[in-house]
Amino acid sequence: SLLPLATVLGSTWANSGSSASCTTSSTSLAMGNSASVATSDAKTLEEASDAYKTLKTKLTTITQLERVNGLLEYDQMVFMPESAAGERGAQMSALAAVVHDKSTDKEILKLIEQSEQDLATNSDGTHEFKEEARLLELEKKDFLNNARVSSELASRQAALKAESHGVWAKARQDNDFSAFEPLLKKCFDPS
């Protein structure tokens, strides 16, 4: 969901391996892609809405934590020895739980809804805030999707992902799919 949005908005956010599939559109909102009006007395939604400003702050924190996860994944793929996979899995599991808890905090949804109300109140012929409206729509969708997954499951998925990488790399090198097959089955088991 992030990559097309980043392309549309002209964002220079770098995709760090497979972590893009785990991120939300909060990266775009948190990076300050708020629209400004082409008049000299331009008013941003951030200026007009305390809820939007608070939401951006919270989403910036989530984005930074997601970027840390991207660094952990990169390090795992490029530099980390196979023997450290268990420890890296524990680190990524803990971080996934924190990111999930922060991104599914009920206050996020309240801030999105209040920002939507503020957006409607402050939109007129001069200030329409189209980009902000779209970003709020995407954030709400991501929140509702993420809220369907428990923190425990998000944590287990991250640990399994870290464990699977090393096994997959070795199985690929040895051309031995059967070595990776049990972990692959676990990856698709939702419980």
N, C-alpha and C positions, 0 to 999 in steps of 0.2 A: 504494500500500500504506500510505502514511503517513496520508493524510487520514481514512480510516475508523478507523484506530487512534487518531488524535488525537481524533476525535469521541467514541469509546467511552471514552477515558480522561479526557476533559474538558480536553485540552490547549489552550492558547491560542496555539500556534505559528501564525504567519502564513504562509500560502501565498504565495510570491513568484512569481507568474506560472507559467510552465511548468516551473519547477525542481522542483515537487513530484513530477513523474514520474521525476525522476532521483534523488530522495533515497530513503533507506532508513528502516526503522523505527528506526534508531539515534538519530534525533532524539528519539523518545519515551523510549528508554532513557536517553539522555544527559541529558534534561531533568530527571531525578530522579523519574520516576514509579514509584519503588519503593513497594511496598505496605507499610504499617505495620499491625501488628495492633492491635486495639482494646483492648488490655490495658495496664495501667500499666507492665509489664515487657516491652514490645514489643521484639522483636529483628528487625532487617531482614536481608535476605540480604547486603546490603553489609557489615554487621557480622560476619556469619558466614562470608563467603567473600572471601578476598583476590583470587581470580580474578575475581569479579564486580566488585569495586571497581576493579581494574585495567582490566577490560573497559569499565566506565562511563567511565573517564578517557580511554581511547583513542577511544571512540565520541563523547565530547564534542568532542574535537579534530576528528574527521571531520565532525560536525554543524556546527561553526563554519566549517569550510572550505566546506561546502555552502551555508551562509548567505552567505558571501562571494560565491560563484557567483551566488546569487540577487540580490545587490546589483549585480553586474556586468550581469546580464540586465536588471534594472530600469533601470539607467542607460542601457543600450544602447537600450531601447525608448522611453525618455522624453526623455533629454537629449543623447545622443551624436550627433554629426553623422555622416552616411553615410560620409564620407571616412575615418573612424576604424575602420571595420568590420574591416579586415585586422589592425590592432593588437589590437583587442578579441578577435578570433578567436584570435590567438596567446596572449593572456592566459588566455582561457577554456580553450584547449587545454592549456596548461601546468597550470592548476589542476585540470582534469579528470584528468590523468595522476596528479597527486599524490593526489587524493581516491581514485582507483581503486586506486592502490598501497597506500594506507593501509587502505582498506576490504577489500582482498583479501589482506592480510598473513596468513600462515599462523598467526601467533600469535593473531589474532582467533578463529579456529576453535578453537584449543587452549583459549583462555580461555572460550569458550562451552561447550565440552564439560566443562571442569573446573567451571564454574559450575553446569552441569546436575547433575553429580555432587554438588557441595556442596548444591545445592537438595534433591536426593533425601535426602541424609544429614541435613539440618536440618529437613526437613518432618515435622511430627507433627500431632497433633490441634489444637494451638494455633497453630502457625506453618506455614501451607500455601504461602505465597508464590505464589498463583495468577497474579497479574499478572506477576511476575518470570518465572514458567515460560512464560507466553504470549509475553512479550517475547524471551526466549531462543530460543524456537521460531521467531519471526519473524526474529530476527537471523541464525540459522543458515540459514534459507531464503534470506534476502537475500545472505548471504555466498556460498552455493553458486551462486546465480544470477549474482552479479557476477563470481565467479571464472571463469565460462565466457567472459567477454569479456576480451580482451587490453587492456593499458594503452594500447597504440598505437591500437587501435580506439576506445576511450573518448575519447582525445585527438582523433582525427580527427573523431569525431561532434560534439564540442564546437566545434571550429573550423568545421565545416560548418554547424552550427546558427547560429553567430554570422554567418557569411557570408550564409546564406539569409535571415535576418531582414530585412536592408536591401533585398535584391533583391525579396523578397515584398512589403514595404511599398510599394515603388515600382511593382511590377507591379499591385498591388491598386489603387493610386491611379490608374494609367493604364488600368485594366481590360484588362490585357495578360497573360493567363495564359502565353503562349508565352515571355515573358521569364523567367518563374520555372520553367518546365517542366524545363530541364536540371538545375537544382539540386535540384528535387523528386525527380528520378530518382536523383541521387546520394544523397539522404537515405535511399532505400530499398535502395540497393546495399550489402550487408553487407560487402563487401571494399573 
